[in-house]
């Protein structure tokens, strides 16, 4: 049964996989259109770097346009997510290999990882949308660890270019909403491996 996202408070955490930003905006707009209340959170790299895909200024402007809110950009600003229980679910999209490693190892050194840590203390779901060139190499062990961690769920993922980037993994964009709906009910959407 499809779950309503009307009024669901989503922490939308964006990390530095800049090639996925256009899709991140599309997914965010879909969630907003479904009635979700979205609070953007940026890693330091997402907040500060200008790339060939988007400038930091344009990124923040687009987030404000979609959500009507300013993004959380500091660790102190992200920390109250836990004690104040401000969110129902956190979505990390796109989630870099670096952020996956930090979450798996309990490292809290960015607003993104603080948002995840603070939210998990409330036993509420975190959904990871992986976008990493090292998912099937250095980060395979971290993905495995998180697949076995309570309250961590994944958007189904696949090898985005097995010939040219044999270790790269990417989330399946059309599965994002279903992954959130399932995680809100305490289930991992299946299959985890999209292809």
C-alpha positions as a Markdown table, in Angstrom:
| # | Residue | x | y | z |
|---|---|---|---|---|
| 1 | Unk | 0.0 | 0.0 | 0.0 |
| 2 | Unk | 1.3 | 3.4 | -1.0 |
| 3 | Unk | 2.0 | 5.7 | 2.0 |
| 4 | Unk | 1.2 | 9.4 | 1.9 |
| 5 | Unk | 4.1 | 11.8 | 2.2 |
| 6 | Unk | 1.8 | 14.7 | 3.0 |
| 7 | Unk | 3.2 | 16.6 | 6.0 |
| 8 | Unk | 6.2 | 14.2 | 6.4 |
| 9 | Unk | 9.3 | 16.1 | 7.6 |
| 10 | Unk | 12.2 | 15.1 | 5.4 |
| 11 | Unk | 15.8 | 16.1 | 6.0 |
| 12 | Unk | 17.2 | 16.2 | 2.5 |
| 13 | Unk | 21.0 | 15.9 | 2.9 |
| 14 | Unk | 23.1 | 16.8 | -0.2 |
| 15 | Unk | 26.8 | 15.8 | -0.4 |
| 16 | Unk | 29.4 | 16.4 | -3.0 |
| 17 | Unk | 28.5 | 14.1 | -5.8 |
| 18 | Unk | 27.9 | 17.1 | -8.1 |
| 19 | Unk | 27.0 | 15.1 | -11.2 |
| 20 | Unk | 23.8 | 14.0 | -9.5 |
| 21 | Unk | 22.6 | 17.5 | -8.5 |
| 22 | Unk | 20.1 | 17.9 | -11.4 |
| 23 | Unk | 18.5 | 14.7 | -10.4 |
| 24 | Unk | 18.5 | 15.7 | -6.7 |
| 25 | Unk | 16.5 | 18.8 | -7.5 |
| 26 | Unk | 14.0 | 16.7 | -9.5 |
| 27 | Unk | 13.6 | 14.2 | -6.6 |
| 28 | Unk | 13.2 | 17.1 | -4.1 |
| 29 | Unk | 10.6 | 18.7 | -6.3 |
| 30 | Unk | 8.6 | 15.4 | -6.5 |
| 31 | Unk | 8.7 | 15.1 | -2.7 |
| 32 | Unk | 7.6 | 18.7 | -2.3 |
| 33 | Unk | 4.8 | 18.1 | -4.8 |
| 34 | Unk | 3.7 | 15.1 | -2.7 |
| 35 | Unk | 3.2 | 17.4 | 0.3 |
| 36 | Unk | 6.5 | 16.7 | 2.1 |
| 37 | Unk | 8.0 | 19.4 | 4.4 |
| 38 | Unk | 11.7 | 19.5 | 3.3 |
| 39 | Unk | 14.7 | 20.8 | 5.3 |
| 40 | Unk | 17.8 | 20.9 | 3.1 |
| 41 | Unk | 21.2 | 20.1 | 4.7 |
| 42 | Unk | 24.5 | 20.5 | 2.9 |
| 43 | Unk | 27.9 | 18.9 | 3.5 |
| 44 | Unk | 30.7 | 21.4 | 3.5 |
| 45 | Unk | 31.7 | 20.5 | 0.0 |
| 46 | Unk | 28.2 | 20.8 | -1.4 |
| 47 | Unk | 27.8 | 24.2 | 0.4 |
| 48 | Unk | 31.1 | 25.7 | -0.7 |
| 49 | Unk | 32.4 | 24.3 | -4.0 |
| 50 | Unk | 31.7 | 25.7 | -7.4 |
| 51 | Unk | 31.9 | 23.0 | -10.1 |
| 52 | Unk | 31.1 | 22.6 | -13.8 |
| 53 | Unk | 27.7 | 21.2 | -12.8 |
| 54 | Unk | 26.6 | 24.0 | -10.4 |
| 55 | Unk | 27.9 | 26.9 | -8.3 |
| 56 | Unk | 27.3 | 26.9 | -4.6 |
| 57 | Unk | 25.3 | 30.1 | -4.9 |
| 58 | Unk | 23.0 | 28.5 | -7.6 |
| 59 | Unk | 22.7 | 25.3 | -5.5 |
| 60 | Unk | 21.5 | 27.3 | -2.4 |
| 61 | Unk | 19.1 | 29.4 | -4.5 |
| 62 | Unk | 17.6 | 26.3 | -6.1 |
| 63 | Unk | 17.1 | 24.6 | -2.7 |
| 64 | Unk | 15.4 | 27.7 | -1.3 |
| 65 | Unk | 13.2 | 28.0 | -4.5 |
| 66 | Unk | 12.0 | 24.4 | -4.0 |
| 67 | Unk | 11.7 | 24.2 | -0.2 |
| 68 | Unk | 11.2 | 27.8 | 0.9 |
| 69 | Unk | 13.9 | 27.2 | 3.5 |
| 70 | Unk | 17.6 | 28.0 | 3.9 |
| 71 | Unk | 19.9 | 25.0 | 4.0 |
| 72 | Unk | 21.6 | 23.9 | 7.2 |
| 73 | Unk | 25.3 | 24.4 | 6.6 |
| 74 | Unk | 27.0 | 23.9 | 9.9 |
| 75 | Unk | 27.4 | 21.2 | 12.5 |
| 76 | Unk | 25.9 | 23.3 | 15.3 |
| 77 | Unk | 22.8 | 24.0 | 13.2 |
| 78 | Unk | 22.4 | 20.3 | 12.4 |
| 79 | Unk | 22.8 | 19.0 | 15.9 |
| 80 | Unk | 19.3 | 20.1 | 17.2 |
| 81 | Unk | 17.7 | 17.6 | 14.7 |
| 82 | Unk | 18.2 | 15.0 | 17.4 |
| 83 | Unk | 17.1 | 16.5 | 20.7 |
| 84 | Unk | 14.3 | 18.6 | 19.1 |
| 85 | Unk | 13.1 | 15.6 | 16.9 |
| 86 | Unk | 12.6 | 18.0 | 14.0 |
| 87 | Unk | 12.4 | 15.3 | 11.2 |
| 88 | Unk | 10.5 | 12.1 | 10.5 |
| 89 | Unk | 13.1 | 10.8 | 8.0 |
| 90 | Unk | 16.5 | 11.7 | 6.5 |
| 91 | Unk | 17.4 | 11.2 | 2.9 |
| 92 | Unk | 21.0 | 11.5 | 1.9 |
| 93 | Unk | 20.9 | 12.2 | -1.9 |
| 94 | Unk | 23.4 | 12.1 | -3.4 |
| 95 | Unk | 25.5 | 10.2 | -0.9 |
| 96 | Unk | 29.2 | 10.1 | -1.7 |
| 97 | Unk | 31.5 | 7.2 | -0.8 |
| 98 | Unk | 33.2 | 9.5 | 1.7 |
| 99 | Unk | 29.9 | 10.2 | 3.5 |
| 100 | Unk | 29.1 | 6.5 | 3.5 |
| 101 | Unk | 32.4 | 5.7 | 5.1 |
| 102 | Unk | 31.9 | 8.4 | 7.7 |
| 103 | Unk | 28.4 | 7.2 | 8.6 |
| 104 | Unk | 29.6 | 3.6 | 8.8 |
| 105 | Unk | 32.5 | 4.6 | 11.1 |
| 106 | Unk | 30.6 | 7.0 | 13.2 |
| 107 | Unk | 32.6 | 10.1 | 12.1 |
| 108 | Unk | 30.7 | 13.3 | 12.6 |
| 109 | Unk | 32.7 | 16.1 | 10.9 |
| 110 | Unk | 30.2 | 17.7 | 8.5 |
| 111 | Unk | 26.6 | 19.0 | 8.7 |
| 112 | Unk | 25.6 | 16.0 | 6.6 |
| 113 | Unk | 27.0 | 13.4 | 9.0 |
| 114 | Unk | 25.8 | 15.4 | 12.1 |
| 115 | Unk | 22.2 | 15.4 | 10.6 |
| 116 | Unk | 22.4 | 11.6 | 10.1 |
| 117 | Unk | 23.8 | 11.0 | 13.6 |
| 118 | Unk | 21.4 | 13.4 | 15.3 |
| 119 | Unk | 18.4 | 11.8 | 13.6 |
| 120 | Unk | 19.5 | 8.2 | 14.3 |
| 121 | Unk | 19.5 | 8.9 | 18.0 |
| 122 | Unk | 15.7 | 9.1 | 17.8 |
| 123 | Unk | 15.5 | 5.6 | 16.2 |
| 124 | Unk | 14.1 | 7.1 | 13.0 |
| 125 | Unk | 15.0 | 6.1 | 9.4 |
| 126 | Unk | 17.8 | 7.3 | 7.3 |
| 127 | Unk | 17.7 | 6.5 | 3.5 |
| 128 | Unk | 20.9 | 6.6 | 1.5 |
| 129 | Unk | 21.0 | 7.2 | -2.2 |
| 130 | Unk | 24.5 | 6.2 | -3.2 |
| 131 | Unk | 26.5 | 8.0 | -5.8 |
| 132 | Unk | 30.1 | 6.8 | -5.7 |
| 133 | Unk | 32.9 | 5.8 | -8.0 |
| 134 | Unk | 34.3 | 3.4 | -5.3 |
| 135 | Unk | 31.2 | 1.6 | -4.2 |
| 136 | Unk | 32.5 | -1.8 | -5.4 |
| 137 | Unk | 36.1 | -1.2 | -4.1 |
| 138 | Unk | 37.1 | 0.8 | -1.0 |
| 139 | Unk | 33.5 | 1.4 | 0.1 |
| 140 | Unk | 32.1 | -2.0 | -0.5 |
| 141 | Unk | 32.7 | -2.9 | 3.2 |
| 142 | Unk | 31.1 | 0.3 | 4.4 |
| 143 | Unk | 28.0 | -0.3 | 2.3 |
| 144 | Unk | 27.8 | -3.8 | 3.6 |
| 145 | Unk | 28.1 | -2.5 | 7.2 |
| 146 | Unk | 25.3 | 0.0 | 6.6 |
| 147 | Unk | 23.0 | -2.6 | 5.0 |
| 148 | Unk | 23.2 | -4.4 | 8.3 |
| 149 | Unk | 22.6 | -1.3 | 10.5 |
| 150 | Unk | 19.3 | -0.6 | 12.2 |
| 151 | Unk | 17.3 | 2.3 | 10.8 |
| 152 | Unk | 19.6 | 2.7 | 7.7 |
| 153 | Unk | 18.0 | 2.0 | 4.3 |
| 154 | Unk | 19.1 | 2.3 | 0.7 |
| 155 | Unk | 17.5 | 3.5 | -2.4 |
| 156 | Unk | 18.0 | 0.6 | -4.9 |
| 157 | Unk | 21.3 | 1.0 | -6.7 |
| 158 | Unk | 23.2 | -0.4 | -9.7 |
| 159 | Unk | 26.5 | -0.2 | -11.6 |
| 160 | Unk | 26.0 | 2.9 | -13.6 |
| 161 | Unk | 28.7 | 2.2 | -16.2 |
| 162 | Unk | 30.2 | -1.3 | -15.6 |
| 163 | Unk | 32.5 | -1.0 | -18.6 |
| 164 | Unk | 34.2 | 2.4 | -18.1 |
| 165 | Unk | 33.7 | 2.6 | -14.3 |
| 166 | Unk | 33.5 | -0.9 | -13.1 |
| 167 | Unk | 33.5 | 0.0 | -9.4 |
| 168 | Unk | 31.0 | 2.8 | -9.6 |
| 169 | Unk | 27.5 | 2.6 | -8.1 |
| 170 | Unk | 24.5 | 5.0 | -8.5 |
| 171 | Unk | 21.1 | 5.1 | -6.9 |
| 172 | Unk | 18.0 | 4.4 | -9.1 |
| 173 | Unk | 16.2 | 7.8 | -9.2 |
| 174 | Unk | 12.7 | 6.5 | -9.9 |
| 175 | Unk | 12.9 | 4.3 | -6.7 |
| 176 | Unk | 13.5 | 7.2 | -4.3 |
| 177 | Unk | 9.9 | 7.8 | -3.3 |
| 178 | Unk | 9.2 | 4.1 | -2.8 |
| 179 | Unk | 12.4 | 3.8 | -0.7 |
| 180 | Unk | 11.2 | 6.6 | 1.6 |
| 181 | Unk | 7.7 | 5.1 | 1.9 |
| 182 | Unk | 9.1 | 1.7 | 2.8 |
| 183 | Unk | 11.6 | 3.1 | 5.2 |
| 184 | Unk | 8.9 | 5.1 | 7.0 |
| 185 | Unk | 7.3 | 1.7 | 7.7 |
| 186 | Unk | 10.6 | 0.1 | 8.7 |
| 187 | Unk | 11.3 | -1.9 | 5.6 |
| 188 | Unk | 14.1 | -1.9 | 3.0 |
| 189 | Unk | 12.6 | -1.6 | -0.5 |
| 190 | Unk | 13.4 | -4.5 | -2.7 |
| 191 | Unk | 15.3 | -5.5 | -4.7 |
| 192 | Unk | 18.3 | -3.5 | -3.3 |
| 193 | Unk | 20.3 | -4.2 | -6.4 |
| 194 | Unk | 18.3 | -2.6 | -9.2 |
| 195 | Unk | 19.7 | -4.5 | -12.2 |
